[in-house]
Amino acid sequence: MNPALLQIINRFEPISLVEMGRAELMERSDLKFAITFTDLTSLLPLLIDDYRMLEIRDKRLFEYDTLYYDTPDHLLYRMHHNGKMNRFKVRRRTYVDSDINFLEAKIKNNKGVTSKVRVKCDRDVDFHDHMISEFLFEHLNVDCSNLLPSININYNRIALVNKSTIERVTIDLGLTYSVEGKKSTYNNLVIIEVKSDGKSNTLIKRLLRDTNKKPVSLSKYCVGMYMLEVNEKRNNFKKQVIKINKLIAN
């Protein structure tokens, strides 16, 4: 871990996983921001008094391994690319430090509200398994038996909880994308996701906007699909990806 980052994150008041679960937002409004690693080391000290940081067994930086699934023609990716509302993504998320796996469905409705449902699973997900197929059909109302592995994303995450309002913040860094033998790492890219009821003008939102950090609409999945040229449909993401590339190049 970067020594400067380690010194900063150790200054936060800790919060346990059980306590953090009480601030879980399965239905929420999401704002995403793309910043550099240098931006992150400037931002975090300003949050120490207002946020607590997730700590599990003396660790505060956690490794995530996420495998996204899609149809053979990448329908779920194209739904996002085309701006379709009531869209969803399906992924297997592995918490590497504890070796726990969840199958998750992330759903965004036509009001811009994101909800997430999940169930414990094996690392190798079988979409023909009765429990898995029933779970997905119950929440998505579609047959997901034709889903295949699409792209893998590995990264490290810091998680914050606002002390005074229902707000969670995830900070993802060291993103590595891999698919079909291709691999790309973005060490200078940090993705911040602010998850709240959308009503509060919280400290982190103000700080990001005061430094001209505007929300971005791309998902980590779509960024990876674009960067590694997995699907030919890319035009609607081009502007945002160019901005990200300029950001991390500087």
Buried (B, 14 or more C-beta within 10 A) or exposed (E): EEEEBEEBBEEBEEBEEEEBEEBEBEEBBBBBBBBBBEBBBEBBEEBBEBBBBBBBEEEBBBBBBBBBBBBEEBEBBBBBBEEEEEBBBBBBBBBEEEEEBBBBBBBBEEEEBBBBBBBEBEEEBEBEBEEBBEBBEEBBEEEBEEBEBBBBBBBBBBBBBBEEBBBBBBBBBBBBBBBEEEEEEBEBBBBBBBBBEEEBEBBBBEBBBEEEBEBBEBBBBBBBBBBBEBBEBBEBBEEBBEBBEEBBEE
